């Protein structure tokens, strides 16, 4: 254990952020492609082109989601317990929508009936769209604070309802998330296809990027002017092990901007979110699709970092019992577990990046109607 | 304290989703290696029929794999959604193997599985074989980490309670990794998966042979399955599962319950072959016993005893008393009284803290428990006997049947006389579902046999649930039952469709349904 506890806690805030960004960047475009599928593909063959543009790699991409979930369990077990049980219905809906992805990809083209195929196309649409909205709504609610508290045994209870999650600010965050992933998916599709689909994808990039920029700015203004943030009044040394109830937290107007005034360099995150989206839009218009994809990914990272940095060190503030709020200092595992998981991540994440790149390189190139016809029996 | 309704619903939902997920896991574990074997032969001999075999069985693998992926996420989510206190209490230990599963195994399997299906023309033969191998390795490593997590629930080594954070924390990762229960479970589960996949391939190949079509393809597939299946069945029997039962407290209980061993017998104990366990009277009616056998199997000795249920209950009663002392000390520690005496008392008794928590069902204060309440809690430490007793016996019986099938299959393969053994072909075909039944029963033995604990001796199941309304669980349970039923119908429809179609589904033009005229 070469790091002290507080350093490990900080590293794990960065790692969870990294895994979430990895998920949004890698699985995000698959989800965006799912959202676009019924609209950009007019015929069965066109839809097969769209599906096969992500068909061979989406499974590995979804693993970012599963691994991010596992890493949160291991590194932030308190968040895992509190957030998953609080967002119960929302997560179940996500889960039901996600069922349609693995089976949708694999089963859709195994039967010729157009009704069968059309039904699975909408399943894939749901599998991309529902999670994209719900993740945004969840982030919106985290920024607002969630009604939950701990009792003396540290059992967590959420006192809100499912419908309370669907408040105007959270829904706006849902639109940010959906437009962001749609943009990302559209850029990817523009890169991997040609002809009509490519042209439609280009139009989708334009529309979704503009929606993203507008809603992101709106959400920012809302946070700056209309939402109370949270701040820590007192707590034990962050290098110690303690429970969430050991600190004192207060709601405070404008607190979500404190980090940005305290550490002005953090302003790069919102600038990246907007700036990279604009650059991606321009590059897409100029048909520089590969570079456009990189900037779209940077924009996704910027959006997530903006929210994360605004809240730091909070990860799940409590609106009804602010002291119960979870932070990067007290939602964490023991020093030993954080240390072991640190080394595992440092070894395996680069390895994953390496073989994932190799797989993408092997499968590179445009997917066309011709490709589908030539591989009738093996394509999705 | 969650209500009994929430606890029961949470358990039911977990059982439904875990048993359902486990319908798809064994086939993935085993079929991936069968694909590796077939493709290796292709790479070595260059005969295209082995490529066709890899691709066709790969298609069926894909249909099954998709369901495994879809239903696997449920289980990861569910620890947080429905078992929040469990996740909070032991996440420091339990979360690590789950995260490592993602990083080390699931990424590998999922990244390369796409290349398995779509990489045939983009990779060299050897490269593609490597990809297939990595898929198999990934899926098997995945099982390793999941079973390390599960084994820790059965035998929680390398961890202790930290009163500062009010939860269990990891003290030794090597102990967690090298948990003896994990090793036994891993080998047993893998071998069970290999048997499942072998019988699947054997049975479907038998169907083609019975129909007298694509016989070259079917005979080769049959031979691979017979060899792999025989080796796997033998390893289940030789390596055995019993050695795990002498380790850990819950395993002792499980052994006693499996064998309906009410009294501790003078060693070596007799084995109850059949009988009707009677929980109320604590005896087995109409028991048929074979002397010495249980002692020999379970302890591998003639002088060690197998502890009976009554004796275990008495031991647990003592541990409940000790746990109450730990609980009392913990209350003092939490109220700030950290003098040396309290710390020492807590350190001495904290291993039994979980036993005191069993009393929460009867008295929230724990320390004021009456003798009657303690006795009830001690009785709770033994799960109902008959489900475990019978699940185990049916599972073992099926195992013996599989050994018979694979031995015959192997024998007739070696004599090159499979085709005429109609009885064997029919037996193999109709036995296809049986390994699934054995696997599900195995899950019941392992997990129902762990009750009343979520973590053996540490955290009772009824305390592990989330504080949520029953209505929410009714909603999710209804959703799971609806979607899972729908998906199962779709999956079985496709599985039957492609299994009937056989290698003709590859579109190579070389197989039965593609022959001249068949298309018209």
Interface residues (C-beta under 8 A of the other chain):
Chain A: X55 X56 X57 X58 X59 X60 X62 X63 X65 X66 X67 X69 X70 X71 X73 X74 X75 X77 X78 X80 X81 X82 X83 X84 X85 X88 X89 X91 X92 X95 X96 X98 X99 X101 X102 X103 X105 X106 X107 X110 X111 X152 X153 X154 X155 X156 X157 X158 X241 X242 X243 X333 X334 X336 X337 X340 X341 X344 X345 X348 X349 X352 X355 X356 X359 X362 X363 X376 X377 X378
Chain B: X62 X63 X65 X66 X67 X69 X70 X71 X72 X73 X74 X76 X77 X79 X80 X81 X82 X84 X85 X87 X88 X91 X92 X93 X94 X95 X96 X98 X99 X100 X101 X102 X103 X104 X106 X107 X108 X110 X111 X112 X113 X114 X115 X117 X118 X119 X120 X122 X123 X162 X164 X165 X166 X167 X169 X170 X171 X173 X334 X466 X467 X468 X472 X475 X476 X479 X483 X487 X490 X491 X494 X497 X498 X505 X506 X507
